[in-house]
Amino acid sequence: MQLNKELEKLRAQQARDIQELEYLQHDLQRLQNRVGYLEKGERQKRAHRLITKGAAIECLAPATKEMGETEFLSLMEKIFSLPDVIALLPKEDAE
């Protein structure tokens, strides 16, 4: 009789533990989904920023549309090494 009561208590505790585990697994999945959503948003913002800036460059210098990547990168390196251009850029914070 005592053994049956103890067994019943253990089964009830097991059911509660299983339910708690399922709840925690669901909560973990929800948080992982949230992280993925936020990371995706950051990637989309970056992609939008890069596209917008690239479009501005093509608008101001239409000849860049016909350049290959290497040629374009070389041009950008030359432009951004000019002292007058360097003076126009915001100073980076030293950390």
DOGUBA-42352 format. One record per residue: residue in three letters; x, y, z of N, C-alpha, C in turn. Coordinates in nm, 4 decimals, m for minus. Layout:
BEGIN
(atom "ala",(X,Y,Z),(X,Y,Z),(X,Y,Z))
...
//
This chain:
BEGIN
(atom "met",(0.0826,m0.1196,0.0000),(0.0000,0.0000,0.0000),(0.0871,0.1261,0.0000))
(atom "gln",(0.1829,0.1329,0.0923),(0.2740,0.2471,0.1021),(0.3557,0.2594,m0.0259))
(atom "leu",(0.3957,0.1475,m0.0823),(0.4746,0.1461,m0.2046),(0.3955,0.2027,m0.3214))
(atom "asn",(0.2653,0.1711,m0.3277),(0.1805,0.2238,m0.4346),(0.1659,0.3752,m0.4255))
(atom "lys",(0.1522,0.4271,m0.3020),(0.1407,0.5731,m0.2828),(0.2699,0.6428,m0.3266))
(atom "glu",(0.3820,0.5837,m0.2893),(0.5113,0.6416,m0.3269),(0.5288,0.6385,m0.4791))
(atom "leu",(0.4913,0.5279,m0.5407),(0.4994,0.5154,m0.6865),(0.4086,0.6178,m0.7544))
(atom "glu",(0.2906,0.6367,m0.7001),(0.1967,0.7342,m0.7566),(0.2519,0.8769,m0.7438))
(atom "lys",(0.3146,0.9089,m0.6314),(0.3766,1.0413,m0.6105),(0.4884,1.0633,m0.7135))
(atom "leu",(0.5691,0.9593,m0.7319),(0.6796,0.9713,m0.8271),(0.6293,0.9898,m0.9702))
(atom "arg",(0.5225,0.9193,m1.0059),(0.4659,0.9360,m1.1397),(0.4076,1.0762,m1.1587))
(atom "ala",(0.3430,1.1282,m1.0553),(0.2871,1.2634,m1.0622),(0.3999,1.3657,m1.0767))
(atom "gln",(0.5084,1.3446,m0.9999),(0.6235,1.4350,m1.0094),(0.6863,1.4261,m1.1480))
(atom "gln",(0.6942,1.3056,m1.2040),(0.7493,1.2867,m1.3371),(0.6646,1.3615,m1.4408))
(atom "ala",(0.5330,1.3541,m1.4280),(0.4443,1.4234,m1.5216),(0.4644,1.5750,m1.5122))
(atom "arg",(0.4785,1.6253,m1.3888),(0.5032,1.7697,m1.3710),(0.6372,1.8098,m1.4306))
(atom "asp",(0.7378,1.7256,m1.4090),(0.8707,1.7550,m1.4628),(0.8720,1.7531,m1.6154))
(atom "ile",(0.8007,1.6578,m1.6734),(0.7918,1.6513,m1.8199),(0.7218,1.7753,m1.8742))
(atom "gln",(0.6149,1.8167,m1.8074),(0.5421,1.9367,m1.8500),(0.6315,2.0605,m1.8386))
(atom "glu",(0.7071,2.0707,m1.7306),(0.7991,2.1836,m1.7117),(0.9080,2.1825,m1.8185))
(atom "leu",(0.9617,2.0648,m1.8490),(1.0639,2.0523,m1.9527),(1.0098,2.0981,m2.0882))
(atom "glu",(0.8897,2.0550,m2.1222),(0.8284,2.0964,m2.2485),(0.8087,2.2470,m2.2533))
(atom "tyr",(0.7676,2.3051,m2.1405),(0.7499,2.4501,m2.1333),(0.8831,2.5214,m2.1561))
(atom "leu",(0.9881,2.4728,m2.0892),(1.1195,2.5366,m2.1026),(1.1759,2.5205,m2.2440))
(atom "gln",(1.1530,2.4041,m2.3047),(1.1985,2.3842,m2.4428),(1.1256,2.4791,m2.5375))
(atom "his",(0.9968,2.4982,m2.5146),(0.9186,2.5909,m2.5965),(0.9697,2.7339,m2.5785))
(atom "asp",(0.9982,2.7703,m2.4544),(1.0491,2.9041,m2.4248),(1.1849,2.9255,m2.4910))
(atom "leu",(1.2718,2.8235,m2.4862),(1.4029,2.8318,m2.5515),(1.3861,2.8498,m2.7016))
(atom "gln",(1.2968,2.7746,m2.7631),(1.2736,2.7867,m2.9072),(1.2234,2.9263,m2.9427))
(atom "arg",(1.1346,2.9800,m2.8592),(1.0820,3.1149,m2.8823),(1.1947,3.2181,m2.8769))
(atom "leu",(1.2842,3.2043,m2.7796),(1.3965,3.2985,m2.7677),(1.4942,3.2842,m2.8845))
(atom "gln",(1.5195,3.1601,m2.9277),(1.6071,3.1392,m3.0435),(1.5462,3.2003,m3.1691))
(atom "asn",(1.4154,3.1876,m3.1842),(1.3468,3.2492,m3.2989),(1.3597,3.4003,m3.2935))
(atom "arg",(1.3497,3.4581,m3.1742),(1.3610,3.6039,m3.1576),(1.5008,3.6519,m3.1961))
(atom "val",(1.6028,3.5782,m3.1532),(1.7416,3.6135,m3.1880),(1.7591,3.6102,m3.3392))
(atom "gly",(1.7097,3.5054,m3.4031),(1.7192,3.4949,m3.5490),(1.6490,3.6096,m3.6184))
(atom "tyr",(1.5333,3.6472,m3.5667),(1.4574,3.7585,m3.6247),(1.5365,3.8889,m3.6135))
(atom "leu",(1.5951,3.9129,m3.4975),(1.6714,4.0370,m3.4780),(1.7976,4.0388,m3.5630))
(atom "glu",(1.8664,3.9251,m3.5730),(1.9865,3.9185,m3.6570),(1.9515,3.9402,m3.8034))
(atom "lys",(1.8416,3.8839,m3.8461),(1.7982,3.9009,m3.9849),(1.7686,4.0479,m4.0113))
(atom "gly",(1.7074,4.1147,m3.9151),(1.6774,4.2573,m3.9298),(1.8031,4.3403,m3.9455))
(atom "glu",(1.9066,4.3069,m3.8683),(2.0333,4.3793,m3.8785),(2.0971,4.3572,m4.0154))
(atom "arg",(2.0917,4.2349,m4.0666),(2.1465,4.2065,m4.1999),(2.0703,4.2836,m4.3070))
(atom "gln",(1.9388,4.2909,m4.2915),(1.8580,4.3628,m4.3903),(1.8893,4.5123,m4.3874))
(atom "lys",(1.9084,4.5673,m4.2675),(1.9434,4.7098,m4.2554),(2.0784,4.7370,m4.3216))
(atom "arg",(2.1755,4.6477,m4.2980),(2.3077,4.6654,m4.3578),(2.2986,4.6568,m4.5099))
(atom "ala",(2.2258,4.5571,m4.5601),(2.2118,4.5413,m4.7051),(2.1466,4.6651,m4.7658))
(atom "his",(2.0453,4.7173,m4.7000),(1.9769,4.8373,m4.7500),(2.0736,4.9558,m4.7536))
(atom "arg",(2.1525,4.9706,m4.6452),(2.2486,5.0816,m4.6380),(2.3518,5.0708,m4.7507))
(atom "leu",(2.4040,4.9502,m4.7730),(2.5046,4.9322,m4.8773),(2.4474,4.9581,m5.0161))
(atom "ile",(2.3269,4.9124,m5.0404),(2.2624,4.9344,m5.1702),(2.2384,5.0829,m5.1930))
(atom "thr",(2.1904,5.1505,m5.0910),(2.1619,5.2939,m5.1024),(2.2894,5.3731,m5.1315))
(atom "lys",(2.3966,5.3413,m5.0604),(2.5227,5.4133,m5.0823),(2.5819,5.3811,m5.2201))
(atom "gly",(2.5715,5.2554,m5.2614),(2.6195,5.2180,m5.3950),(2.5419,5.2905,m5.5042))
(atom "ala",(2.4118,5.3040,m5.4838),(2.3285,5.3752,m5.5812),(2.3666,5.5229,m5.5860))
(atom "ala",(2.3996,5.5800,m5.4713),(2.4407,5.7210,m5.4683),(2.5708,5.7403,m5.5459))
(atom "ile",(2.6644,5.6468,m5.5301),(2.7913,5.6565,m5.6037),(2.7656,5.6487,m5.7543))
(atom "glu",(2.6816,5.5541,m5.7959),(2.6506,5.5411,m5.9392),(2.5791,5.6648,m5.9925))
(atom "cys",(2.4983,5.7274,m5.9109),(2.4267,5.8479,m5.9524),(2.5246,5.9644,m5.9727))
(atom "leu",(2.6202,5.9774,m5.8799),(2.7166,6.0876,m5.8871),(2.8275,6.0604,m5.9886))
(atom "ala",(2.8600,5.9349,m6.0109),(2.9666,5.8988,m6.1051),(2.9161,5.7846,m6.1933))
(atom "pro",(2.8342,5.8139,m6.2942),(2.7746,5.7092,m6.3782),(2.8765,5.6157,m6.4432))
(atom "ala",(2.9988,5.6595,m6.4633),(3.1009,5.5750,m6.5255),(3.1328,5.4529,m6.4387))
(atom "thr",(3.1041,5.4598,m6.3097),(3.1334,5.3466,m6.2212),(3.0434,5.2260,m6.2507))
(atom "lys",(2.9313,5.2478,m6.3190),(2.8407,5.1377,m6.3521),(2.9097,5.0340,m6.4401))
(atom "glu",(2.9974,5.0787,m6.5246),(3.0649,4.9906,m6.6201),(3.1916,4.9279,m6.5645))
(atom "met",(3.2361,4.9697,m6.4465),(3.3615,4.9188,m6.3890),(3.3418,4.7813,m6.3265))
(atom "gly",(3.4480,4.7020,m6.3331),(3.4495,4.5754,m6.2605),(3.4780,4.6021,m6.1136))
(atom "glu",(3.4654,4.4998,m6.0317),(3.4855,4.5179,m5.8880),(3.6279,4.5619,m5.8541))
(atom "thr",(3.7263,4.4997,m5.9165),(3.8656,4.5339,m5.8878),(3.8951,4.6773,m5.9278))
(atom "glu",(3.8479,4.7153,m6.0447),(3.8682,4.8514,m6.0938),(3.7988,4.9530,m6.0022))
(atom "phe",(3.6785,4.9216,m5.9610),(3.6031,5.0111,m5.8728),(3.6734,5.0245,m5.7376))
(atom "leu",(3.7178,4.9113,m5.6814),(3.7858,4.9155,m5.5522),(3.9149,4.9968,m5.5618))
(atom "ser",(3.9875,4.9816,m5.6696),(4.1102,5.0585,m5.6895),(4.0795,5.2084,m5.6933))
(atom "leu",(3.9734,5.2460,m5.7654),(3.9330,5.3869,m5.7716),(3.8982,5.4384,m5.6324))
(atom "met",(3.8216,5.3604,m5.5560),(3.7811,5.4031,m5.4213),(3.9026,5.4193,m5.3302))
(atom "glu",(4.0004,5.3281,m5.3419),(4.1219,5.3399,m5.2613),(4.1967,5.4684,m5.2945))
(atom "lys",(4.2044,5.5020,m5.4233),(4.2730,5.6251,m5.4643),(4.1985,5.7479,m5.4145))
(atom "ile",(4.0663,5.7470,m5.4280),(3.9864,5.8621,m5.3839),(3.9998,5.8815,m5.2331))
(atom "phe",(3.9867,5.7723,m5.1575),(3.9876,5.7854,m5.0118),(4.1276,5.7999,m4.9530))
(atom "ser",(4.2302,5.7996,m5.0371),(4.3651,5.8290,m4.9876),(4.4043,5.9743,m5.0147))
(atom "leu",(4.3199,6.0488,m5.0871),(4.3480,6.1898,m5.1132),(4.3330,6.2713,m4.9847))
(atom "pro",(4.4300,6.3591,m4.9545),(4.4246,6.4380,m4.8312),(4.2940,6.5184,m4.8166))
(atom "asp",(4.2463,6.5780,m4.9245),(4.1227,6.6564,m4.9160),(4.0034,6.5684,m4.8773))
(atom "val",(4.0009,6.4469,m4.9279),(3.8913,6.3546,m4.8952),(3.9055,6.3080,m4.7508))
(atom "ile",(4.0256,6.2750,m4.7090),(4.0494,6.2319,m4.5710),(4.0038,6.3392,m4.4741))
(atom "ala",(4.0299,6.4659,m4.5077),(3.9901,6.5766,m4.4207),(3.8371,6.5869,m4.4092))
(atom "leu",(3.7644,6.5434,m4.5087),(3.6186,6.5503,m4.5066),(3.5535,6.4373,m4.4252))
(atom "leu",(3.6278,6.3287,m4.4075),(3.5711,6.2134,m4.3362),(3.5663,6.2380,m4.1864))
(atom "pro",(3.4605,6.1894,m4.1209),(3.4552,6.2029,m3.9742),(3.5677,6.1237,m3.9100))
(atom "lys",(3.6180,6.1744,m3.8025),(3.7266,6.1063,m3.7316),(3.6687,5.9866,m3.6569))
(atom "glu",(3.7402,5.8739,m3.6638),(3.6989,5.7530,m3.5913),(3.7364,5.7679,m3.4455))
(atom "asp",(3.6477,5.7197,m3.3573),(3.6779,5.7228,m3.2145),(3.7818,5.6180,m3.1824))
(atom "ala",(3.8855,5.6565,m3.1112),(3.9879,5.5611,m3.0680),(3.9403,5.4962,m2.9390))
(atom "glu",(3.9313,5.3630,m2.9398),(3.8847,5.2917,m2.8192),(3.9951,5.2131,m2.7585))
//
